[in-house]
């Protein structure tokens, strides 16, 4: 009876230790990141910083404010950003902050030769700050087509051909 009781106690101690490690984030020395007091305002601020950096072609700022799963290297990301058109203005049309760790901002972006329809951008709270999560978006800008200005969001996947195209600069 004593041996069975000791085995149960040992199992409980081990299980308790595992749960403690899991609850403290496998290290215990890091405090969990706390969401800002005003998550909506913080996410909108990050988005605005990114858009202003885009309009002024501040690539370092754009890279620091975003996370892009589509590229394996920052060099390819940088070349991709350099190849993009420069927006001249933007307007936030809607903010969904129902999940403060993943805020969605809809925005209309204006370029010299066109204005895009509202596009949804995701700002995820990671490591104490909001980051703009980049993704593939397809916008139909063919004026005579029946689905003119429709927006499609492609699933997240690394596109090696995209990476290869922008590594060769």
Backbone as a chain_set.jsonl record, in Angstrom:
{"seq": "XXXXXXXXXXXXXXXXXXXXXXXXXXXXXXXXXXXXXXXXXXXXXXXXXXXXXXXXXXXXXXXXXXXXXXXXXXXXXXXXXXXXXXXXXXXXXXXXXXXXXXXXXXXXXXXXXXXXXXXXXXXXXXXXXXXXXXXXXXXXXXXXXXXXXXXXXXXXXXXXXXXXXXXXX", "coords": {"N": [[0.82, -1.198, 0.0], [1.963, 1.251, 0.795], [3.891, 1.599, -1.186], [2.362, 1.936, -3.526], [1.059, 4.31, -2.843], [3.242, 6.062, -2.673], [4.064, 6.026, -5.375], [1.841, 7.22, -6.577], [2.002, 9.74, -5.36], [4.479, 10.58, -6.343], [3.885, 10.727, -9.078], [1.99, 12.79, -9.017], [3.595, 14.918, -8.119], [5.427, 15.154, -10.249], [3.642, 15.694, -12.372], [2.579, 18.095, -11.403], [4.885, 19.672, -11.483], [5.354, 19.738, -14.27], [3.037, 21.082, -15.138], [3.468, 23.533, -13.854], [5.776, 24.45, -15.158], [4.72, 24.677, -17.756], [2.773, 26.656, -17.322], [4.33, 28.849, -16.679], [5.629, 29.386, -18.978], [7.785, 27.803, -19.944], [10.241, 28.61, -18.794], [10.067, 30.476, -16.865], [11.432, 32.792, -16.085], [10.615, 34.866, -17.651], [8.189, 37.37, -17.931], [4.757, 37.204, -18.855], [3.615, 38.83, -21.826], [1.768, 41.752, -21.589], [-1.289, 42.942, -22.794], [-1.788, 46.195, -24.243], [-3.267, 48.997, -22.443], [-5.1, 50.324, -24.019], [-5.867, 48.698, -26.549], [-6.95, 48.989, -29.19], [-6.251, 51.615, -29.95], [-3.454, 51.375, -29.846], [-2.947, 49.454, -31.859], [-3.965, 50.796, -34.129], [-2.203, 52.935, -34.145], [0.239, 51.614, -34.725], [-0.4, 50.646, -37.289], [-0.785, 53.077, -38.649], [1.792, 54.156, -38.413], [3.161, 52.32, -40.017], [1.939, 52.755, -42.541], [2.622, 55.449, -42.971], [5.382, 55.184, -43.066], [5.519, 53.653, -45.369], [4.575, 55.481, -47.269], [6.663, 57.307, -47.187], [8.733, 55.768, -47.965], [10.369, 54.428, -46.089], [12.012, 51.861, -45.555], [13.286, 50.312, -43.548], [11.781, 50.893, -41.273], [9.3, 49.938, -42.118], [9.872, 47.187, -42.286], [10.412, 46.643, -39.594], [7.946, 47.016, -38.378], [6.31, 45.058, -39.313], [5.417, 41.628, -40.12], [6.249, 39.016, -42.182], [5.305, 36.153, -43.549], [5.713, 35.208, -46.069], [8.263, 35.356, -47.04], [11.568, 34.083, -46.675], [13.857, 35.42, -46.096], [15.074, 38.602, -44.933], [16.259, 40.188, -46.827], [15.048, 39.505, -49.279], [12.45, 40.33, -48.65], [12.895, 43.085, -48.378], [13.657, 43.804, -51.02], [11.274, 43.183, -52.313], [9.533, 45.089, -51.134], [10.724, 47.431, -52.09], [10.087, 47.235, -54.77], [7.423, 47.784, -54.876], [4.609, 49.989, -55.487], [4.308, 53.455, -54.47], [2.274, 54.536, -51.94], [0.066, 57.401, -51.718], [-1.752, 58.288, -49.953], [-3.953, 57.24, -47.282], [-6.888, 55.824, -45.769], [-8.479, 54.902, -42.878], [-11.183, 52.784, -42.586], [-12.614, 51.083, -40.954], [-12.411, 49.42, -37.794], [-11.933, 46.39, -36.25], [-11.957, 45.349, -33.144], [-12.65, 43.18, -31.605], [-11.213, 40.955, -30.813], [-8.648, 41.596, -28.915], [-6.01, 40.735, -29.179], [-5.636, 40.302, -31.801], [-6.207, 42.434, -34.005], [-8.248, 43.778, -36.542], [-7.925, 45.903, -39.236], [-9.563, 47.861, -41.559], [-8.798, 49.48, -44.54], [-8.591, 52.069, -46.99], [-6.446, 52.562, -49.63], [-4.65, 54.982, -51.377], [-3.135, 55.582, -54.487], [-1.04, 57.289, -56.909], [-2.216, 56.798, -59.383], [-4.526, 55.327, -58.878], [-7.168, 54.172, -56.664], [-7.449, 51.878, -54.131], [-9.923, 49.434, -53.148], [-11.469, 48.972, -49.856], [-9.248, 47.19, -47.807], [-8.565, 44.489, -45.654], [-6.453, 44.476, -42.921], [-4.388, 42.656, -40.735], [-3.435, 43.049, -37.419], [-1.379, 41.697, -35.177], [-0.799, 40.987, -31.763], [2.289, 40.528, -30.523], [5.009, 39.494, -28.622], [4.942, 41.773, -26.968], [4.181, 43.915, -28.591], [2.297, 45.352, -31.336], [2.169, 43.886, -34.55], [2.066, 44.244, -38.037], [0.6, 41.878, -40.008], [1.643, 40.563, -42.874], [0.227, 39.508, -45.994], [-0.848, 37.683, -48.924], [-2.834, 39.436, -51.148], [-5.399, 39.747, -53.47], [-6.581, 42.024, -55.719], [-9.104, 42.91, -57.855], [-8.691, 45.049, -60.386], [-9.701, 45.668, -62.863], [-11.554, 47.647, -64.758], [-13.923, 47.096, -66.395], [-14.71, 44.571, -65.689], [-16.978, 42.181, -64.191], [-16.564, 41.726, -61.476], [-15.191, 43.913, -60.5], [-12.993, 45.672, -58.403], [-13.135, 43.809, -56.351], [-11.967, 41.962, -53.509], [-9.687, 39.469, -52.649], [-8.364, 37.178, -50.325], [-5.508, 35.358, -50.062], [-4.599, 32.04, -48.916], [-2.323, 31.502, -46.158], [0.903, 30.85, -47.108], [4.23, 29.895, -47.892], [5.769, 31.118, -50.692], [7.92, 29.918, -52.801], [8.724, 30.746, -55.364], [8.131, 33.439, -55.358], [9.877, 34.337, -53.378], [12.321, 33.644, -54.68], [12.206, 35.373, -56.921], [12.656, 37.875, -55.771], [15.09, 37.698, -54.548], [17.031, 37.99, -56.342], [17.841, 40.558, -56.904]], "CA": [[0.0, 0.0, 0.0], [2.84, 2.41, 0.875], [4.572, 1.739, -2.484], [1.368, 2.502, -4.443], [0.841, 5.696, -2.418], [4.441, 6.811, -3.071], [4.022, 6.167, -6.837], [0.825, 8.233, -6.879], [2.538, 11.022, -4.926], [5.535, 10.936, -7.299], [3.213, 11.135, -10.316], [1.391, 14.109, -8.783], [4.677, 15.9, -8.049], [5.915, 15.336, -11.619], [2.589, 16.38, -13.116], [2.544, 19.471, -10.891], [6.062, 20.365, -12.021], [5.122, 19.966, -15.699], [2.033, 22.149, -15.266], [4.088, 24.791, -13.44], [6.65, 24.871, -16.256], [3.867, 25.115, -18.859], [2.098, 27.894, -16.947], [5.282, 29.954, -16.642], [6.188, 29.604, -20.311], [9.022, 27.05, -20.145], [11.444, 29.321, -18.396], [9.737, 31.07, -15.602], [12.063, 34.076, -15.838], [9.971, 35.878, -18.487], [6.809, 37.7, -17.609], [3.956, 37.207, -20.077], [3.376, 40.169, -22.361], [0.446, 42.264, -21.256], [-1.88, 43.801, -23.825], [-1.855, 47.601, -23.836], [-4.536, 49.423, -21.844], [-5.985, 50.685, -25.124], [-5.356, 47.923, -27.683], [-7.385, 49.541, -30.482], [-5.417, 52.779, -30.256], [-2.087, 50.912, -30.099], [-2.917, 48.806, -33.174], [-4.144, 51.851, -35.133], [-0.941, 53.681, -34.174], [1.204, 50.799, -35.47], [-0.809, 50.647, -38.689], [-0.505, 54.419, -39.185], [3.253, 54.257, -38.553], [3.541, 51.528, -41.18], [1.49, 53.436, -43.758], [3.445, 56.645, -43.134], [6.697, 54.696, -43.517], [5.332, 53.235, -46.759], [4.476, 56.689, -48.1], [7.969, 57.973, -47.232], [9.681, 54.731, -48.408], [11.263, 54.091, -44.979], [11.944, 50.396, -45.591], [13.656, 49.743, -42.255], [10.613, 51.049, -40.399], [8.286, 49.009, -42.614], [10.285, 45.837, -41.887], [10.325, 46.492, -38.143], [6.545, 47.065, -37.945], [5.535, 44.003, -39.967], [5.895, 40.253, -40.118], [5.841, 38.514, -43.489], [5.571, 34.723, -43.671], [5.924, 34.839, -47.468], [9.687, 35.404, -47.361], [12.467, 33.45, -45.719], [14.944, 36.349, -45.756], [14.743, 40.032, -44.917], [16.741, 40.769, -48.081], [13.981, 39.329, -50.27], [11.358, 41.219, -48.228], [13.29, 44.454, -48.703], [13.564, 43.973, -52.476], [9.848, 43.181, -52.631], [8.991, 46.402, -50.747], [11.267, 48.443, -53.009], [9.438, 47.086, -56.075], [6.014, 48.162, -54.77], [4.276, 51.389, -55.706], [4.295, 54.287, -53.269], [0.956, 55.138, -51.675], [0.105, 58.831, -51.428], [-2.679, 58.546, -48.859], [-4.759, 56.097, -46.836], [-7.979, 56.194, -44.861], [-9.021, 53.771, -42.131], [-12.64, 52.795, -42.7], [-13.235, 50.267, -39.909], [-11.502, 48.686, -36.914], [-12.572, 45.324, -35.483], [-11.112, 45.04, -31.996], [-13.342, 42.187, -30.781], [-10.135, 40.144, -30.249], [-7.572, 42.578, -28.76], [-4.698, 40.202, -29.555], [-5.61, 40.212, -33.267], [-7.099, 43.511, -34.432], [-8.366, 43.881, -38.0], [-8.143, 47.278, -39.692], [-9.898, 48.023, -42.985], [-8.275, 50.764, -45.006], [-8.531, 52.391, -48.414], [-5.134, 53.117, -49.945], [-4.66, 55.739, -52.623], [-1.883, 55.741, -55.235], [-1.148, 58.389, -57.876], [-3.054, 56.437, -60.529], [-5.715, 54.537, -58.518], [-7.527, 54.012, -55.26], [-7.861, 50.496, -53.874], [-11.084, 49.292, -52.25], [-11.027, 48.636, -48.49], [-8.522, 45.942, -47.609], [-8.449, 44.168, -44.236], [-5.106, 44.213, -42.444], [-4.381, 42.048, -39.403], [-2.36, 43.45, -36.517], [-1.328, 40.711, -34.103], [0.018, 41.366, -30.615], [3.343, 39.535, -30.346], [6.202, 39.931, -27.902], [4.781, 43.094, -26.373], [3.864, 44.982, -29.542], [1.492, 44.95, -32.492], [2.875, 43.743, -35.832], [1.221, 44.089, -39.216], [0.826, 40.568, -40.6], [1.538, 40.68, -44.317], [-0.337, 38.341, -46.67], [-1.178, 37.914, -50.329], [-4.165, 39.977, -51.398], [-5.642, 39.94, -54.896], [-7.632, 43.022, -55.939], [-9.438, 43.033, -59.271], [-8.745, 46.464, -60.766], [-10.084, 45.749, -64.278], [-12.805, 48.411, -64.658], [-15.101, 46.549, -67.063], [-15.038, 43.212, -65.248], [-18.144, 42.167, -63.282], [-16.152, 41.743, -60.069], [-14.273, 45.049, -60.345], [-12.683, 46.103, -57.037], [-13.326, 42.781, -55.33], [-10.732, 41.643, -52.799], [-9.544, 38.076, -52.223], [-7.221, 36.949, -49.445], [-4.984, 34.016, -50.301], [-4.177, 31.366, -47.685], [-0.915, 31.686, -45.803], [1.844, 29.841, -47.574], [5.481, 30.424, -48.413], [5.829, 30.953, -52.142], [9.344, 29.925, -53.143], [8.983, 31.516, -56.585], [8.116, 34.854, -54.946], [11.16, 34.53, -52.706], [13.369, 33.605, -55.685], [12.135, 36.561, -57.759], [13.134, 39.066, -55.088], [16.438, 37.458, -54.05], [17.954, 38.173, -57.45], [18.139, 41.987, -57.152]], "C": [[0.861, 1.258, 0.0], [3.533, 2.669, -0.467], [3.607, 2.373, -3.49], [1.119, 3.962, -4.117], [2.023, 6.569, -2.829], [4.458, 7.046, -4.588], [3.004, 7.228, -7.238], [1.336, 9.622, -6.528], [3.619, 11.499, -5.9], [4.929, 11.405, -8.619], [2.602, 12.521, -10.179], [2.446, 15.209, -8.745], [5.212, 16.189, -9.451], [4.902, 16.097, -12.457], [2.49, 17.839, -12.691], [3.702, 20.291, -11.42], [5.905, 20.69, -13.493], [4.127, 21.101, -15.901], [2.599, 23.499, -14.869], [4.979, 25.332, -14.555], [5.808, 25.39, -17.423], [3.22, 26.457, -18.541], [3.043, 29.078, -16.938], [5.995, 30.148, -17.971], [7.532, 28.966, -20.525], [10.264, 27.834, -19.764], [11.229, 29.973, -17.061], [10.346, 32.429, -15.368], [11.445, 35.199, -16.673], [8.549, 36.127, -18.006], [6.01, 37.664, -18.904], [3.698, 38.647, -20.524], [1.937, 40.564, -22.097], [-0.039, 43.143, -22.4], [-1.897, 45.243, -23.34], [-3.22, 47.93, -23.232], [-5.568, 49.775, -22.912], [-5.507, 49.978, -26.388], [-5.729, 48.503, -29.042], [-6.497, 50.701, -30.892], [-3.977, 52.371, -30.58], [-1.963, 50.274, -31.477], [-3.056, 49.837, -34.288], [-2.864, 52.677, -35.26], [0.124, 52.928, -34.966], [0.881, 50.804, -36.959], [-0.483, 51.991, -39.343], [0.993, 54.635, -39.371], [3.715, 53.517, -39.801], [3.16, 52.252, -42.473], [2.296, 54.709, -44.015], [4.848, 56.267, -43.599], [6.627, 54.268, -44.979], [5.282, 54.447, -47.691], [5.809, 57.421, -48.21], [9.099, 57.026, -47.643], [10.758, 54.447, -47.353], [11.193, 52.572, -44.786], [12.3, 49.759, -44.255], [12.486, 49.795, -41.278], [9.516, 50.062, -40.81], [8.613, 47.574, -42.183], [10.1, 45.624, -40.387], [8.881, 46.441, -37.64], [5.703, 45.918, -38.496], [6.212, 42.648, -39.825], [5.365, 39.619, -41.399], [6.272, 37.07, -43.663], [5.973, 34.332, -45.093], [7.396, 34.758, -47.849], [10.513, 34.757, -46.265], [13.555, 34.419, -45.262], [14.449, 37.793, -45.771], [15.199, 40.712, -46.209], [15.668, 40.66, -49.159], [12.788, 40.221, -49.939], [11.657, 42.66, -48.615], [13.169, 44.716, -50.201], [12.108, 44.001, -52.935], [9.23, 44.552, -52.306], [9.462, 47.505, -51.701], [10.582, 48.408, -54.365], [7.973, 47.534, -56.06], [5.824, 49.648, -55.088], [4.231, 52.141, -54.386], [2.901, 54.865, -53.056], [1.111, 56.635, -51.387], [-0.849, 59.198, -50.293], [-3.379, 57.24, -48.47], [-5.837, 56.614, -45.898], [-8.511, 54.931, -44.194], [-10.537, 53.871, -42.172], [-13.33, 52.018, -41.585], [-12.151, 49.583, -39.088], [-12.321, 47.666, -36.13], [-11.622, 44.936, -34.355], [-11.781, 44.04, -31.048], [-12.362, 41.187, -30.167], [-8.924, 41.062, -30.114], [-6.179, 42.054, -29.1], [-4.538, 40.098, -31.072], [-6.64, 41.207, -33.817], [-7.074, 43.617, -35.957], [-8.73, 45.326, -38.351], [-8.45, 47.251, -41.175], [-9.466, 49.413, -43.4], [-8.329, 50.857, -46.52], [-7.185, 53.055, -48.654], [-5.189, 53.78, -51.32], [-3.235, 55.843, -53.178], [-2.095, 56.861, -56.248], [-2.144, 58.07, -58.981], [-4.303, 55.628, -60.185], [-5.958, 54.586, -57.017], [-8.036, 52.589, -55.075], [-9.119, 50.484, -53.012], [-10.59, 48.974, -50.84], [-10.398, 47.245, -48.427], [-8.37, 45.74, -46.107], [-7.003, 43.79, -43.915], [-5.2, 43.656, -41.026], [-3.172, 42.561, -38.634], [-2.408, 42.523, -35.31], [-0.393, 41.2, -33.005], [1.001, 40.243, -30.336], [4.52, 40.171, -29.645], [6.111, 41.39, -27.465], [4.432, 44.224, -27.311], [2.959, 44.443, -30.644], [2.371, 44.912, -33.728], [1.842, 43.568, -36.927], [1.587, 42.764, -39.879], [0.583, 40.67, -42.11], [0.978, 39.381, -44.896], [-0.636, 38.705, -48.119], [-2.633, 38.342, -50.453], [-4.285, 40.204, -52.901], [-6.818, 40.898, -55.034], [-7.873, 43.118, -57.44], [-9.608, 44.511, -59.591], [-9.019, 46.631, -62.261], [-11.476, 46.393, -64.326], [-14.037, 47.771, -65.289], [-15.478, 45.135, -66.605], [-16.19, 43.253, -64.238], [-17.763, 42.189, -61.798], [-15.059, 42.783, -59.804], [-14.197, 45.471, -58.873], [-13.07, 45.083, -55.968], [-11.957, 42.41, -54.751], [-10.775, 40.177, -52.377], [-8.278, 37.958, -51.392], [-6.765, 35.515, -49.635], [-4.56, 33.377, -48.988], [-2.688, 31.584, -47.428], [-0.091, 30.52, -46.314], [3.096, 30.539, -48.079], [5.519, 30.11, -49.897], [7.294, 31.067, -52.556], [9.64, 30.729, -54.399], [8.97, 33.015, -56.284], [9.438, 35.198, -54.288], [12.287, 34.592, -53.728], [13.384, 34.859, -56.557], [12.754, 37.786, -57.092], [14.48, 38.859, -54.393], [17.473, 37.809, -55.109], [18.293, 39.635, -57.725], [19.58, 42.28, -56.895]], "O": [[0.55, 2.223, -0.698], [3.741, 3.822, -0.844], [4.006, 3.268, -4.235], [0.98, 4.777, -5.028], [1.829, 7.696, -3.285], [4.822, 8.131, -5.043], [3.262, 8.039, -8.127], [1.14, 10.572, -7.287], [3.671, 12.68, -6.244], [5.407, 12.371, -9.213], [2.68, 13.334, -11.1], [2.23, 16.301, -9.269], [5.426, 17.349, -9.802], [5.258, 17.035, -13.17], [2.333, 18.722, -13.535], [3.537, 21.46, -11.767], [6.272, 21.78, -13.934], [4.343, 21.981, -16.734], [2.255, 24.513, -15.477], [4.944, 26.523, -14.863], [6.135, 26.419, -18.015], [3.131, 27.315, -19.42], [2.61, 30.208, -17.166], [6.881, 30.996, -18.074], [8.365, 29.533, -21.232], [11.285, 27.684, -20.435], [12.13, 30.009, -16.223], [9.843, 33.178, -14.53], [11.727, 36.371, -16.423], [7.807, 35.191, -17.712], [6.526, 38.053, -19.952], [3.579, 39.556, -19.703], [1.009, 39.797, -22.353], [0.702, 43.983, -22.911], [-2.009, 45.485, -22.138], [-4.203, 47.231, -23.477], [-6.764, 49.55, -22.728], [-4.82, 50.582, -27.212], [-4.904, 48.507, -29.956], [-6.042, 50.772, -32.033], [-3.352, 52.942, -31.474], [-0.99, 50.52, -32.19], [-2.342, 49.764, -35.288], [-2.487, 53.072, -36.363], [0.832, 53.521, -35.78], [1.774, 50.948, -37.794], [0.034, 52.034, -40.459], [1.421, 55.224, -40.363], [4.552, 54.015, -40.554], [3.972, 52.349, -43.394], [2.618, 55.011, -45.164], [5.433, 56.957, -44.433], [7.567, 54.495, -45.74], [5.876, 54.435, -48.77], [6.066, 58.085, -49.214], [10.267, 57.414, -47.67], [11.925, 54.249, -47.692], [10.422, 52.069, -43.969], [11.685, 48.768, -43.863], [12.239, 48.838, -40.544], [8.884, 49.432, -39.962], [7.724, 46.835, -41.763], [9.681, 44.549, -39.958], [8.622, 45.876, -36.577], [4.517, 45.813, -38.183], [7.384, 42.535, -39.469], [4.166, 39.677, -41.671], [7.447, 36.785, -43.895], [6.514, 33.246, -45.305], [7.741, 34.158, -48.867], [10.198, 34.868, -45.08], [14.112, 34.265, -44.174], [13.537, 38.151, -46.517], [14.598, 41.696, -46.639], [15.41, 41.627, -49.875], [12.181, 40.804, -50.836], [10.786, 43.37, -49.117], [12.631, 45.747, -50.606], [11.753, 44.756, -53.841], [8.488, 45.106, -53.118], [8.694, 48.395, -52.067], [10.499, 49.432, -55.043], [7.352, 47.65, -57.116], [6.752, 50.448, -54.972], [4.128, 51.538, -53.317], [2.402, 55.605, -53.903], [2.142, 57.081, -50.883], [-0.764, 60.292, -49.736], [-3.391, 56.272, -49.23], [-5.717, 57.691, -45.314], [-8.943, 53.999, -44.873], [-11.11, 54.907, -41.838], [-14.502, 52.26, -41.296], [-11.102, 49.213, -39.614], [-13.275, 48.019, -35.436], [-10.609, 44.275, -34.583], [-11.52, 44.045, -29.845], [-12.644, 40.626, -29.108], [-8.227, 41.292, -31.103], [-5.256, 42.847, -29.29], [-3.443, 39.838, -31.57], [-7.794, 40.855, -34.06], [-6.013, 43.554, -36.579], [-9.698, 45.888, -37.839], [-7.691, 46.686, -41.962], [-9.73, 50.396, -42.708], [-8.141, 49.871, -47.233], [-6.823, 54.004, -47.958], [-5.702, 53.214, -52.285], [-2.28, 56.143, -52.461], [-3.219, 57.331, -56.423], [-2.84, 58.961, -59.467], [-5.068, 55.272, -61.081], [-5.099, 54.976, -56.226], [-8.946, 52.151, -55.778], [-9.356, 51.412, -52.238], [-9.398, 48.731, -50.652], [-10.951, 46.267, -48.929], [-8.083, 46.684, -45.371], [-6.415, 42.912, -44.546], [-5.997, 44.131, -40.217], [-2.041, 42.52, -39.119], [-3.353, 42.556, -34.523], [0.669, 41.758, -33.281], [0.605, 39.141, -29.958], [4.976, 41.25, -30.022], [7.077, 42.145, -27.578], [4.386, 45.381, -26.891], [2.87, 43.234, -30.857], [3.211, 45.788, -33.934], [0.865, 42.836, -36.767], [2.737, 42.549, -40.264], [-0.551, 40.842, -42.555], [1.219, 38.297, -44.364], [-0.672, 39.879, -48.488], [-3.538, 37.692, -49.93], [-3.392, 40.775, -53.527], [-7.912, 40.631, -54.536], [-6.945, 43.377, -58.206], [-10.551, 45.15, -59.126], [-8.612, 47.628, -62.857], [-12.465, 45.752, -63.973], [-15.126, 47.907, -64.733], [-16.461, 44.57, -67.085], [-16.358, 44.238, -63.518], [-18.554, 42.624, -60.96], [-14.144, 42.569, -59.008], [-15.218, 45.605, -58.198], [-13.306, 45.446, -54.815], [-10.93, 42.531, -55.42], [-11.767, 39.706, -51.822], [-7.251, 38.558, -51.711], [-7.523, 34.573, -49.403], [-4.199, 34.081, -48.044], [-1.906, 31.816, -48.349], [-0.353, 29.36, -45.994], [3.028, 31.64, -48.626], [5.323, 28.965, -50.303], [7.841, 32.166, -52.651], [10.705, 31.339, -54.496], [9.722, 33.775, -56.894], [10.049, 36.221, -54.597], [13.127, 35.489, -53.662], [14.456, 35.358, -56.898], [13.316, 38.643, -57.774], [14.961, 39.766, -53.713], [18.661, 37.915, -54.806], [18.979, 39.92, -58.706], [20.015, 43.421, -57.049]]}, "num_chains": 1, "name": "protein.A"}
